[in-house]
Amino acid sequence: MTRLAIGLVLVAAALGFVGWRHQQTASLEHRLSAISSTIARRPVTVDCQGEMGAILDLGPELGTVQFDAQGHPAANTNLKHQVCGWLAKLPGGSVAHAATAVEVLSHESYHLAGYMDEATAECYALQTMPYVAQKLGASPQQIRTWVAYSFARYPSLPEEYVSPDCAPGGRLDLHSSSSIWPAS
């Protein structure tokens, strides 16, 4: 085989890999968008940050939703590359990564629903994690483990993400008969 032929084979293989990765990401984004649309109660999209974006991004947030001057949310959320990577591995991966990824998707979905306040979005996200995790293929045991992980770290989140109303029977309790809350 000549050098030119070898070079063409390598270029074709690289293009094939890039195309495959793009298809995998598009499929994941489609699945995540369907879940997020259900929570937001309107059609929304979930966009995964690309590899180049991840290299250049130094921000600490794991997902974002833009709001306009009137407080209306955009119709899409952008999730960090690592979060989408963790979501793609579900129901596998580490407990910390799985729980965080499910929590972030849930949280950003509530922003897409119009909740600008971080504490409200976070409290609702915690309570919605079982739905999201189940849609992503988690077993009942995984769901319990991931939710317990997220509730355990909740008090240590930055102040703007925590509310005393995020408790059984509290103002932010979505389902008063739910067993989602950890035992006190």
N, C-alpha and C positions, 0 to 999 in steps of 0.2 A: 504494500500500500504506500502511496506517495505521501509526502508531507502535506500536500494540499488536501488529499482525500482524508487524512487523519484529522486535519484542522476542521474540515467540513463536518466530519462525524462528531467532533467535540462541540462545535457550535450548535449543531442540531440537537445534541443531547442536552446542552445547557438551555436552549430555547424550550425544549420539551419539559425540562424540570421547572422552569419559570412558569410555563403555561399550567402545569399540574398544580404548582403552589397557588397560583392565582385562582384556579378552579376550587381548590380546597378552601381558600379564604372566602370566596364568594358563597360557597355552600354553607360555611359556618355563619357568615353574616346573615344569610337568609334565615337560618334556624333561629338565631338570636333575635332578629328583627320580629319574627312571628311571636316569640315569647314576650318581648318588650312591648309590642303593639297591644297584646292582651292586657298587660298591666296598665299601659298608658290610655287604654280605651280609645285609641285612634291609630291610624296607620303611621308607623315610624320606622326608621331604619337604624341599624347598628353598624357602624363602620369600624373596622379594625385598622389600627395604625400599621403602616408598612415598616419593613426592616430599616429603610433609610431614615424614616421619620423617628424611629426608636433610637437610632444612633445619634441623631441631632437633638433629641428632646431631653431636656434636663429638668422638666417640671415634676413635682411630686405627685400630682393627681393621677389617679388610675383610670379616670373617665371624665368626660365633660359633656355638658349640654349648655348651649348658648341661649340666653334669654334676651329678648329685645327690650327697648326702653319702656314699653308698656307692661313688661313682665310676662310676655307670652314666650313659651319655649319653642326652640327650633323643632323640626321634625326628625332630627337625627342626633345620635350620640356618638362620640368618638371614644373608643376604648384603647388603652395602651396595648402595644404589641404583646407584652408579657401576659396581660390579662386574657387576651384572645388565645394565646398559646395555652394557658391553663384551662380555658373553657374548651378548647379543642381536644384536650386530653380526657375530659370528663366522660365517664365517671371515674377515671383513674387520676393519678397524681397525688401529691401530698395533701394531707388534711388542710394545712395552712393555705396552700395555693387554691385548692378546690373551694374552700369556704370563702376565701377572699374574692375569687372570681365570681361566684354565685352572688355574693353580697353586692359587689360592684355593679353587676348587670341589673340586679333588683333596684339598687339605689338610683342609678341613672334612669331607669324606666320610670321611677316616680318623679324625677325632674321632668322627663318628657310628658308626664301626665299634668304638669303645671305646678308642682310643688317646688318652689324656689328655695325654701328654708332647708338647710342641710340636716338639722335635727329631725324634722318631720320625714324627709326622704329616707334618712337612715333608719328611723324606727319602723316605718312602713316596710322598708327593704328587709329588715330582720324577720318580720312577720311573714313576708312573702317568699323567703328563701326556700321553704319546702316545695312550693309550687314550681319555682324555677329549677331547683335541683331535680325534681321528679321529671320535668320536661326534658332535662339534659341526661336522663338515664340513670340517675342515682338510685341506689337501693334504699329502703326505709332506714337501715342502720347507718348508711353514709349520710343520709339527710339529717338524722338525729345528731350525728357526730359533727357535721359541718355547722349546724345551727348552734349547737352547744359551744363550739369554738368561737363563733362570732359573738354570741351573747357574753361569753367570758371576757372577750377583749373590748366589748362595748364601753365600759366605764373608763378605759384608758384612751379612748379616741380623743381628738382635739375637741375642745369645749363646744364649738359650734355644731358638732355632730351629736351631742348628747342632750337629752331632755329628761327632767324628772317625770314628765307626762308619758314617757315610754315605759309603761308598767301595766300589769294586769288591771283592767278597769280604768286605766288612765285615759286622758283625753286622746292620746294617739293609739289606743288599743283598737285595732281594726275589727276584731271578733272577740267579744267578751267571753264567749264560751270556749275559746281556743286553749289548747294545751301546749302552745308554743313557748310560753314563758317558763324560764328556769325556776326551779323551786327556790324559795327564799331561805 
